[in-house]
Amino acid sequence: MDLDSEPGESSDDLERPSRTDEDARDGGEGLDPATAVDSGAELEREVGPGPGPGSDPDPDPDPAHITFGRDGLRAGFLNCLPVALGVGGYGIAFGVLASQVGLSVAEAALMSGTVLAGASQIVAVELWADPLPAATIVFTVFAINLRYSLMGAALQPWFERLSPAKVYGSLYFMADENWALTMRDLRAGNARGAFLLGSGIAIWLFWVGATILGAVAGELVGDPTRYGFDFILAAVFVALAAELWEGRSTLVPWVVALGTAVVAAEFLPGRWYILLGGLVAAAVEVIRYDD
């Protein structure tokens, strides 16, 4: 009998390790299998399941976490400055063309400030005549700008959480270039809802300012194609396409849109080929992802 033992306890009882001690040293090997499964399930509920072998390590952010503040506004403005500079070059070309058809500097600036759509403004100026074909211009510009409905729909998963004032205020400044930059920013997980507004303000300032410059200098510049201004917009879109490249699968909608637009341009009047190319490419993508 050990002198330090309590009455009724033998030395063998004191020296024999408890079941709890053994389980702790063995890492839980002595636990009942059902208990281990229940514990693992409870832990998974608390911390969430781990990434599976085919899981996406960096998925799109939850649209519910979208924010709208100065950080997004500033980031959008600064990120869009290089693109806005290129847009400004195209704005000079528009200002020159506007002055050549008889628009004053104020009228050209007003059109750029309210429409903010380079392609449709150029087309409107090209159709400018005396008497003014107002119905033809409105119809053609409407057809060209219908693509913005598709672009706005792409932003809906994020923007549906914002107030109408923030949404429509941002969409007013939406152009092709800053829409592409905004989609890239949102898909990267930044969830900055004000990015579109900030980038749009940058484009608006350069576009309107360049229009005024082009209209004032219209007589001096003469034909803008002599200086390559007509290619500026095409170069900007090529740069944006490179940013949106996501691999070989990206070629499918691009090729479909291009082929449809080229064929439609041969058979349809006006600029309907632009909208038709976008709609057919979107339909093809829907079919692909549904399958």
C-alpha positions as CSV (number, residue, x, y, z in Angstrom):
1,M,0.0,0.0,0.0
2,D,1.4,3.4,-1.0
3,L,1.6,5.8,1.9
4,D,0.3,8.7,-0.4
5,S,-2.7,6.9,-1.7
6,E,-6.2,7.6,-0.5
7,P,-8.0,5.0,1.4
8,G,-9.5,2.4,-0.9
9,E,-7.0,3.1,-3.7
10,S,-4.2,0.8,-4.6
11,S,-0.9,1.8,-6.1
12,D,-1.9,0.0,-9.3
13,D,-4.9,2.3,-9.6
14,L,-2.7,5.4,-9.3
15,E,0.0,4.3,-11.8
16,R,-2.6,3.2,-14.4
17,P,-3.2,6.2,-16.8
18,S,-6.8,7.2,-17.3
19,R,-8.7,6.7,-20.5
20,T,-8.7,10.5,-21.0
21,D,-4.9,10.7,-20.8
22,E,-4.5,7.9,-23.4
23,D,-6.9,9.6,-25.8
24,A,-5.0,12.9,-25.4
25,R,-1.6,11.3,-26.1
26,D,-3.0,9.2,-29.0
27,G,-4.6,12.2,-30.7
28,G,-8.1,11.0,-30.1
29,E,-7.6,7.5,-31.5
30,G,-9.6,6.1,-28.7
31,L,-12.7,8.2,-29.5
32,D,-15.8,6.4,-30.7
33,P,-16.1,6.7,-34.5
34,A,-19.6,8.1,-34.3
35,T,-18.5,10.7,-31.9
36,A,-15.5,11.7,-34.1
37,V,-17.8,12.0,-37.1
38,D,-20.2,14.2,-35.1
39,S,-17.3,16.4,-33.9
40,G,-16.0,16.8,-37.4
41,A,-19.4,17.8,-38.7
42,E,-19.8,20.3,-36.0
43,L,-16.4,21.8,-36.7
44,E,-17.2,22.1,-40.4
45,R,-20.4,23.9,-39.6
46,E,-18.5,26.4,-37.4
47,V,-15.5,27.2,-39.8
48,G,-17.1,26.1,-43.1
49,P,-15.9,23.4,-45.5
50,G,-12.4,23.5,-46.8
51,P,-11.6,24.0,-50.5
52,G,-12.3,21.0,-52.6
53,P,-10.1,19.7,-55.4
54,G,-12.1,21.5,-58.0
55,S,-13.1,24.6,-56.1
56,D,-12.3,28.1,-57.3
57,P,-9.7,29.7,-54.9
58,D,-10.8,33.2,-55.8
59,P,-14.5,33.4,-56.7
60,D,-16.5,36.5,-57.6
61,P,-17.4,38.4,-54.4
62,D,-20.8,38.3,-52.8
63,P,-22.8,41.2,-54.4
64,A,-24.3,41.8,-51.0
65,H,-20.9,43.2,-49.8
66,I,-20.9,46.0,-52.5
67,T,-19.8,49.4,-51.1
68,F,-20.1,52.9,-52.5
69,G,-17.6,55.4,-51.1
70,R,-14.7,57.7,-51.8
71,D,-12.2,54.8,-52.1
72,G,-14.1,53.4,-55.1
73,L,-14.6,56.8,-56.6
74,R,-10.9,57.6,-56.4
75,A,-9.8,54.2,-57.6
76,G,-12.1,54.4,-60.6
77,F,-10.9,57.9,-61.5
78,L,-7.2,57.1,-61.3
79,N,-7.4,53.7,-63.0
80,C,-9.3,55.2,-65.9
81,L,-7.0,58.2,-66.6
82,P,-4.8,56.4,-69.2
83,V,-7.9,55.2,-71.1
84,A,-9.5,58.7,-70.7
85,L,-6.5,60.2,-72.3
86,G,-7.0,58.0,-75.4
87,V,-10.7,58.9,-75.4
88,G,-9.7,62.6,-75.3
89,G,-7.8,62.1,-78.5
90,Y,-11.0,60.7,-80.1
91,G,-12.9,63.7,-78.7
92,I,-10.7,66.1,-80.6
93,A,-11.6,64.3,-83.8
94,F,-15.3,64.6,-82.9
95,G,-14.9,68.3,-82.2
96,V,-13.2,68.9,-85.5
97,L,-16.0,67.1,-87.4
98,A,-18.7,68.9,-85.4
99,S,-17.2,72.3,-86.3
100,Q,-17.0,71.3,-90.0
101,V,-20.7,70.6,-90.2
102,G,-21.5,74.0,-88.6
103,L,-21.9,73.2,-84.9
104,S,-20.7,75.9,-82.5
105,V,-18.3,75.2,-79.7
106,A,-21.1,75.3,-77.2
107,E,-23.3,73.0,-79.2
108,A,-20.6,70.4,-79.7
109,A,-19.7,70.6,-76.0
110,L,-23.4,70.2,-75.0
111,M,-23.7,67.1,-77.2
112,S,-20.6,65.5,-75.7
113,G,-21.7,66.4,-72.1
114,T,-25.2,65.0,-72.4
115,V,-24.7,62.0,-74.8
116,L,-21.3,60.8,-73.9
117,A,-21.2,58.1,-76.7
118,G,-18.5,58.6,-79.2
119,A,-19.7,56.2,-81.9
120,S,-23.2,57.6,-82.0
121,Q,-22.1,61.2,-81.9
122,I,-19.8,60.6,-84.9
123,V,-22.6,59.0,-86.8
124,A,-25.0,61.8,-85.9
125,V,-22.5,64.4,-87.2
126,E,-22.0,62.3,-90.4
127,L,-25.8,62.4,-91.0
128,W,-26.0,66.1,-90.3
129,A,-27.5,67.9,-93.3
130,D,-29.8,70.7,-94.3
131,P,-32.7,70.1,-93.8
132,L,-31.8,68.1,-90.6
133,P,-32.9,64.5,-90.8
134,A,-33.9,64.4,-87.1
135,A,-35.9,61.2,-87.2
136,T,-33.1,59.3,-89.0
137,I,-30.5,60.6,-86.5
138,V,-32.5,59.7,-83.5
139,F,-33.4,56.2,-84.8
140,T,-29.8,55.5,-85.8
141,V,-28.3,56.7,-82.5
142,F,-30.9,54.7,-80.6
143,A,-29.9,51.5,-82.5
144,I,-26.2,52.1,-81.8
145,N,-26.7,52.8,-78.1
146,L,-29.0,49.8,-77.4
147,R,-25.8,47.9,-76.5
148,Y,-25.8,49.8,-73.2
149,S,-28.9,47.9,-72.1
150,L,-26.8,44.7,-72.3
151,M,-23.9,46.3,-70.4
152,G,-26.2,47.6,-67.7
153,A,-27.7,44.2,-67.3
154,A,-24.2,42.8,-66.7
155,L,-23.8,45.1,-63.7
156,Q,-27.1,44.2,-62.2
157,P,-25.9,41.5,-59.7
158,W,-23.8,44.1,-57.9
159,F,-25.8,47.3,-58.5
160,E,-29.1,45.9,-57.3
161,R,-27.9,46.5,-53.7
162,L,-27.4,50.2,-54.3
163,S,-29.9,53.0,-54.1
164,P,-31.5,54.2,-57.4
165,A,-29.7,57.6,-57.1
166,K,-26.3,55.9,-57.0
167,V,-27.2,53.4,-59.7
168,Y,-28.6,55.9,-62.3
169,G,-26.1,58.5,-61.3
170,S,-23.3,56.1,-62.2
171,L,-25.0,54.7,-65.3
172,Y,-25.2,58.3,-66.7
173,F,-21.4,58.3,-66.9
174,M,-21.1,54.8,-68.3
175,A,-19.2,54.3,-71.6
176,D,-17.7,51.2,-73.2
177,E,-14.3,51.8,-71.8
178,N,-15.1,52.4,-68.1
179,W,-17.7,49.7,-68.1
180,A,-15.0,47.2,-69.1
181,L,-12.7,48.5,-66.4
182,T,-15.5,48.3,-63.8
183,M,-16.4,44.7,-64.7
184,R,-12.8,43.7,-64.3
185,D,-12.6,45.4,-60.9
186,L,-15.9,43.9,-59.6
187,R,-14.9,40.4,-60.8
188,A,-11.5,40.8,-59.0
189,G,-13.4,40.9,-55.7
190,N,-13.0,44.6,-54.9
191,A,-16.8,45.2,-54.7
192,R,-16.3,49.0,-55.2
193,G,-19.7,50.2,-56.5
194,A,-18.4,53.8,-57.0
195,F,-15.7,52.6,-59.4
196,L,-18.0,53.1,-62.4
197,L,-18.9,56.7,-61.3
198,G,-15.2,57.6,-60.7
199,S,-14.0,56.2,-64.0
200,G,-17.0,57.8,-65.8
201,I,-16.1,61.2,-64.5
202,A,-12.6,60.8,-65.8
203,I,-13.9,59.9,-69.2
204,W,-16.5,62.7,-69.2
205,L,-13.9,65.4,-68.3
206,F,-11.5,64.3,-71.0
207,W,-14.3,63.8,-73.6
208,V,-15.9,67.2,-73.1
209,G,-12.6,69.0,-72.8
210,A,-11.2,67.4,-75.9
211,T,-14.4,68.2,-77.8
212,I,-14.1,71.9,-77.0
213,L,-10.4,71.8,-78.0
214,G,-11.2,70.1,-81.3
215,A,-14.1,72.4,-82.1
216,V,-11.9,75.5,-81.4
217,A,-9.0,74.2,-83.4
218,G,-11.2,72.7,-86.2
219,E,-10.1,75.2,-88.8
220,L,-6.4,74.6,-88.0
221,V,-6.5,70.8,-87.8
222,G,-8.5,70.3,-91.0
223,D,-8.9,66.6,-91.8
224,P,-8.4,64.6,-88.6
225,T,-7.5,61.4,-90.5
226,R,-4.2,63.1,-91.5
227,Y,-3.1,62.8,-87.9
228,G,-4.5,59.3,-87.3
229,F,-7.2,60.5,-84.9
230,D,-9.7,58.2,-86.6
231,F,-7.8,55.2,-85.3
232,I,-7.6,56.3,-81.7
233,L,-11.0,54.7,-80.7
234,A,-10.1,51.4,-82.4
235,A,-6.7,51.3,-80.5
236,V,-8.5,51.9,-77.2
237,F,-10.9,49.0,-77.8
238,V,-8.1,46.7,-78.7
239,A,-6.4,47.5,-75.4
240,L,-9.7,46.9,-73.5
241,A,-10.1,43.5,-75.3
242,A,-6.7,42.5,-74.2
243,E,-7.7,43.3,-70.6
244,L,-10.8,41.1,-70.9
245,W,-9.0,38.1,-72.4
246,E,-9.7,35.0,-70.3
247,G,-8.3,32.3,-72.5
248,R,-9.4,30.4,-75.6
249,S,-13.1,30.4,-74.5
250,T,-13.2,34.2,-74.9
251,L,-12.7,33.7,-78.6
252,V,-16.1,32.2,-79.1
253,P,-18.3,35.2,-78.4
254,W,-15.8,37.5,-80.1
255,V,-15.7,35.6,-83.3
256,V,-19.5,35.2,-83.3
257,A,-20.0,38.9,-82.7
258,L,-17.5,39.8,-85.4
259,G,-18.9,37.4,-88.0
260,T,-22.5,38.4,-87.3
261,A,-21.7,42.1,-87.5
262,V,-19.8,41.8,-90.8
263,V,-22.6,39.8,-92.4
264,A,-25.4,42.0,-91.0
265,A,-23.6,45.2,-92.3
266,E,-23.9,43.9,-95.8
267,F,-27.7,43.3,-95.6
268,L,-29.1,45.8,-93.0
269,P,-29.2,49.5,-93.3
270,G,-27.8,51.9,-90.7
271,R,-25.8,50.6,-87.7
272,W,-28.0,47.7,-86.6
273,Y,-25.2,45.3,-87.2
274,I,-23.6,46.6,-83.9
275,L,-26.5,45.6,-81.8
276,L,-27.2,42.4,-83.7
277,G,-23.6,41.2,-83.2
278,G,-23.8,41.7,-79.5
279,L,-27.2,40.0,-79.2
280,V,-26.1,36.9,-81.1
281,A,-22.9,36.6,-79.1
282,A,-24.8,36.9,-75.9
283,A,-27.2,34.2,-77.0
284,V,-24.4,31.9,-77.9
285,E,-22.8,32.4,-74.4
286,V,-26.1,31.7,-72.7
287,I,-26.5,28.4,-74.6
288,R,-22.9,27.4,-73.9
289,Y,-23.2,27.9,-70.1
290,D,-26.7,26.3,-69.9
291,D,-25.2,23.2,-71.5
